[in-house]
Amino acid sequence: MMIFRRIAFGIAFSVILAGRSFAFDAFEVKTIQIEGAQRITEATVLNYLPVKQGDKLDKTRIADAIHVLFKTGFFSDVRMKRIDKDILLIELVERPSISEVKINGNKEITTEQLNTALKQTGLAEGRIFNRSLLEKVEQELQRQYFNAAKYGVQIVSTVTQQDLNRVAINIDINEGEVARIKRIEIIGNNTFSKNTLLNQWELSENTAWASISGSSKYSKQKLQGDLESLRSYYMDRGYINFSLDSTQVSISPDKTEVFLTVNISEGTKYKVSKVVIAGDLKVPEAELKTLVSLREGDTFSRKQITESSTRISERLGVEGYAFANVNAAPDVDKEKETVALTFYVDPGKRIYVRRINFVGNVKTHDEVLRREMRQLEGGWISTTKLNRSRVRLQRTGFFDDINLETPQVAGASDQVDVNFTVVERASGSVNAQIGYQQGQGLVTAASVHQNNFLGTGKEVSAEVNNTSVNRIYSFSTTDPYYTLDGVSRSMRVYYRKTTAGSGNVAPYTANVYGGSLSYGIPMSEYNTARVEITYDDTQLSLESTAPETYHAFVKKYTDHVTTLSASSSWVHDTRNRALFPDSGNYFSVSGEVALPLASLTFYKATYRQQHYMKLIADWIFHLDGNIAYGGGYGNTTELPFYENYYAGGDQGVRGFVINSLGPKDKTTGKPLGGRLKTIGTGEILFPLPFSEASKQFRMSAFVDVGNVFGAGERPSLGALRAAYGVAAVWITPIGALRFSWAWPLRIYSGDEPQLFQFSIGAPF
């Protein structure tokens, strides 16, 4: 058909030329005259014209010249005549220009997007009008609407002639309804049900939920992906002869419903008869076999084969064989319905790192990045060490983005350079915050914070924080590499005034001046020991409404308390991020002792453990447990009341008023806190619906369990409070926004349930 069109076009073009250039003998052109040029200048015409004064013209050159002028797209008619003996007259009819383009009826695709696309194709105000181009635009618009599952779209273009050889173009679009999948039929599935197979698909039959989520909107690209998911589902369960025989897509007459039919052949299930690892292994075979998840007698799985090959490659990468090639060759026995697997290992050359380069660190000193490296120059490359180096750079908080490349060194087949390209984030800030936190009231804060002071990686901050409960003034500095071995040092001085009665607890006032000095000692890549010395000077003030136990404590000891405490902790942290992690574990155990050198002696111990595990896609399972205990020793027979633990609210068991759990004053009913706190949380973290996962926003469905126990109370499971609900945390420039909706599962007399809880601008 295309050949016939070209022949017909050639004949028609020849006829046009025959009618537009009459027969004449060859002659020499002395003068060229142009008629009909209006917007197109004569100079432009002469520039395109392949004929100059003095040239000799014949029929062939006339035809070529007309063809060239037509090809410019400026003219709808071109005629050439010979006047007198040596004058060439060129008569032109210009194509009209576009005065305006109007688009009506579009909703799925914005007018701005359409205008941008039209300009790129040349159909825009001021351009030369070409009807064939308009037809192409209509076809492209139709294609885009088809991609959006609007198969009933109607596009009508109207061209209106105007004065001065101009045209106005109106494109009227009737988008029609979205075509949704009415029914999906899978024919040939004998082993797995239709629902089981469709659970692997992104597309689904039209339901109320599918209409909202968009999964019932037909898409050719999504269908191809779903068919591959179907193939993978069978191949991962031993059906190596599975085949997609055919796929039929039909549309209803009104073009609003789509019917899918998929014909498959399942074949039979195959088992693994043998697993062999061959080639130049470089790593003990016994160790590599532990990386293969398939064993003799297991069901064949393409997914497990791929994952096993990847694990072997990564293990060889640790030994410097960064470009190792691992291929799994299946030997199929159709009679026995078994597969013998052989993993062929080709490690290639051991690759060494010539240089480690950093690009983009304009403010941050090179040594700040280099000290986070676990990969060394001159040593063989290790994919594990490279990935860990990147994670350590991310955890500094100095960079928005980090890109890692390992280009090969020219002329050296066994050497690479390691290039880290970083995008620095603003390392300093002057912030003023106003917020609200339940149980704390109005929150106002101002701070000057520099977490990468002068590009050295040191942290310096000065802060003023004011709520109805706490007023804090502090100055602190941290050097993460106080020594070359990575020992950190932090120093802090502060003043804190606590008005406890404003925080839903028994009333007292404490004015505290203090300071601390701490060191963090890295014991291994994931383990850190910390030691800290803290001095506090506390002035207590009690009102007449304060609990009798508070008055008795002050009378027995003093209202002016000085403490010199020493604390230590052990932290094991494998989380991939400090903020909103989605994998890894966190474990810490710490102890604090107020030394006998001051007025009071007491101790506190804390244990906390977190676990993050990916479920599917961006859905994360999170467990969090926290146990804290304190008491007095020596001449101090009890834990000071201002050191008590509290629970309830968004920092404890949600669904109960903040600080409300645990012992209460018999006279006022105000919470007293306790010496033992136990809190547990289990939750499913998931991204914002209908939106991609964000590093700044997180939602969860949770269950909280916990309580606080006072001196003389015996902890028991029956005394624990529990609640379930949903929550959201959003990190914004003004601070963390927390919201939770919780329903208590256990309520006892005196408890204070609270369905909705929130805080704005409170520290995260």
Secondary structure, DSSP 8 states (H G I E B T S, - for coil): -HHHHHHHHHHHHHHHHHHHS-----EE--EEEEES-SSS-HHHHHHH-S--TT-EE-HHHHHHHHHHHHHTSSEEEEEEEEETTTEEEEEEEE--EEEEEEEES--SS-HHHHHHHHHHHT-STTSB--HHHHHHHHHHHHHHHHHTT-TT-EEEEEEEEETTTEEEEEEEEE-----EEEEEEEES-SSS-HHHHHTT-S-----HHHHHHTTTB--HHHHHHHHHHHHHHHHTTT-TT-EEEEEEEEE-TTS-EEEEEEEEE-----EEEEEEEEE--SS-HHHHHTT----TTSB--HHHHHHHHHHHHHHHHHTT-TT-EEEEEEEEETTTTEEEEEEEEE-----EEEEEEEES-SSS-HHHHHTT--S-TTSB--HHHHHHHHHHHHHHT-EEEEEEE--B-TT-TTEEEEEEEEEE---EEEEEEEEEETTTEEEEEEEEEETTGGGSS-EEEEEEEE-SSEEEEEEEEEETTSSTT--EEEEEEEEEEEEGGGGTS---EEEEEEEEEEEEEE-SSSEEEEEEEEEEEEEEE--TTS-HHHHHHHHHS-SEEEEEEEEEEEEEE--S-SSS--SEEEEEEEEEEE-TTSS--EEEEEEEEEEEEE-STT-EEEEEEEEEEEEE-TT--S--GGG-B---STTSSTTB-TT-SS-B-TTT--B--BSEEEEEEEEEEE--TTS---SSEEEEEEEEEEEEE-TT----GGG-EEEEEEEEEEEETTEEEEEEEEEES---TT--B-SEEEEEEE--
